[in-house]
Amino acid sequence: MDILSILHLRKNKIRLKMKNLSELKENVHKLIPGGAHTYSKGDDLFPSNAPKFIVKGEGCHIYDNEGNKYIDWGVGLASVILGHCYPRVIDAVMAQLKKGVNFSRPSLVESELSELLVDLIPCAEMCKFAKNGSNVTTAAIKLARAYTQRDYVALCGDHPFFSFDDWFIGTTPCNAGVPKAVRELSLTFKYNDIESLKGLFKRYPGKIAAVILEPSTGTPPLDGFLEKVRDVANENGAVLIFDEMLTGFRLHLSGAQKYYNVIPDLATFGKGMGNGFSVAAVTGKREIMERGGITHDKERVFLLSTTHGAETHSIAAAIANINEIRDKNVIDHLWSIGKLLQDGIKELIGTTKLENYFHIGGYSCRPAFGYKESEAGTALEMNTLFLQELYKHGVFIQSIGITYSHSEKEVTETLNAMEKAFSVCKKAVESGSVKSFIQGQTIRPVFRKYN
Ligand SMILES: Cc1ncc(COP(=O)(O)O)c(C=O)c1O
C-alpha cells in the first residue's frame, strides 16, 4: 500500500478517543455495523429512551450507563434462565477458569455435558458443541443434506429466526449477499398447516433433505400438528429438526420434544443452556450425527470444527445451569411466575379495554405480546409507545424471558408500570394518533431490505 493510500485510510478512520459513554453512544454506529453484535440488540428495534448500554446485571435486574436500574425481562435475548451472575454458575465458571479455558486436546467437561444432554433430551444420542445457535442449526441442516444426499430444505416460514447463515437469511427480505442458487434451495411452509408442508414434498419429490421448525412459539401446535409433521418427514425420508433454542430448558427440562412427546431426528439448543454463557449444541440420532465422526466408513461430513467451540468455562456454565434447573425445579417456577404475569397483563388489557390493540399469548413460561394494527396506528407504533412508557418506569422488556430470579415482587412492580403504560396507550388510541405520543423513532422490522 502506498503512502497516499495509508494517509487516506487514516483520515477516514474514526478514532476511539471517547471521553465518556455518551460519546460512545454517538460513535458506536461508526465503529460497529448495526451498533451491536446481533441485530436483535440494535437501536432500530427499540424506542429512543431504551437504555443505551448495560453495565451490570444482577439477578433479574440490569443497570445502564446512566445509573438507571430496570427489572429485566429481556434477559440476554432469553439466554439467561437462572438470573444474571447466578452464584452456582459463576462459581463453576470461576473454578474452571482457574484450570484453563482451551487446550489442544478435548477436556473432560465436554464428555460430561454430552452425557447430561444424552440423559435428558429424548432424541439425543450424540452432541456437538458450538458457541452460537446459528452455527448449530446450520450444522443440523448440513448433516441432513449429507445424510439424505438431497439439497432442498423446508423451513417454517412463520418462525422468526433460525440462523444468520444463507440457507435461512436467503428466505428473508434482507437477503443481499446470498446467491440466488442458494436461496432457491430453501422452501417455506406454514405452522399448523400440514397441507403446506405436504405441498412442498409433492412439488419437490425426493429432493427435500430436512424439515426444520421450532416445536412451538407464541402459537401452540394444533390438531396434532407436530405428530403430522413427524409422519410427513418419515413418509418422505426427510430429517426432522426441532430448533429448541427458545423452548429448550424452558417448556420442559427435556425440551419441547418431551413436552409434546414428538421426537425429532436432530434438535438444536443454545439460549437457556448456559445461563447467558456462549454454548450451543446440535444433538440427535447417532445414525445421522456420527457422519460428523472419524470412525465410520461412509463419506465424512465436516461438521462443526472451531477453536472455541468447547471453551471449558462455557461448558462448565452449562453443566451447572442444567443441574441447578433440575435441582431447584426451575421450570415450575418459570411457569408459575410467568402465569402470574400473563394473567395480570390479560386483566390489564381487559380493564383498559385495549383488546383491539394488544394481545398476550404464548406459554405461561414464556408469555408473548402481540400488537395489533388499528386506525390509530401501526402495530410497531403501538409496540414502540408501550415499551417507551415501560422504560420510563424502570421495566425493561423486549420479548418476555422469565428467570428463576424473578419473583412475585417483580411481577407486581411490572404490572404497576404496565398499568401506567397502558393508560398512556389508551390516551393515544383515543387521540387517533399513537405516533404523536412517540418521543423519537418508531421500532423498525429487523428483516428490511433498506435502512
Ligand atoms: C429459534 C432460534 N434459533 C436460532 C437462533 C440463533 O441463535 P444465536 O443468536 O445464538 O446464533 C435464535 C436466536 O434468536 C432463535 O431464536
The ligand as a Tripos MOL2 file, in Angstrom:
@<TRIPOS>MOLECULE
LIG
   16    16     1     0     0
SMALL
NO_CHARGES

@<TRIPOS>ATOM
      1 C1        -35.2770  -20.0540   17.4570 C.3       1 LIG1
      2 C2        -33.8820  -19.5310   17.2590 C.ar      1 LIG1
      3 N1        -33.0000  -20.2700   16.5550 N.ar      1 LIG1
      4 C3        -31.7340  -19.8550   16.3530 C.ar      1 LIG1
      5 C4        -31.2930  -18.6450   16.8600 C.ar      1 LIG1
      6 C5        -29.8760  -18.2240   16.6450 C.3       1 LIG1
      7 O1        -29.1790  -18.2480   17.8450 O.3       1 LIG1
      8 P1        -27.8550  -17.3730   18.0490 P.3       1 LIG1
      9 O2        -28.2810  -15.9460   18.1440 O.co2     1 LIG1
     10 O3        -27.2520  -17.9080   19.3030 O.co2     1 LIG1
     11 O4        -26.9840  -17.6070   16.8440 O.co2     1 LIG1
     12 C6        -32.1790  -17.8480   17.5940 C.ar      1 LIG1
     13 C7        -31.7410  -16.5390   18.0980 C.2       1 LIG1
     14 O5        -32.5020  -15.6380   18.3380 O.2       1 LIG1
     15 C8        -33.5100  -18.2980   17.7960 C.ar      1 LIG1
     16 O6        -34.3830  -17.5800   18.4930 O.3       1 LIG1
@<TRIPOS>BOND
     1     1     2 1
     2     2     3 ar
     3     2    15 ar
     4     3     4 ar
     5     4     5 ar
     6     5     6 1
     7     5    12 ar
     8     6     7 1
     9     7     8 1
    10     8     9 2
    11     8    10 1
    12     8    11 1
    13    12    13 1
    14    12    15 ar
    15    13    14 2
    16    15    16 1
@<TRIPOS>SUBSTRUCTURE
     1 LIG1         1 GROUP 0 **** ****
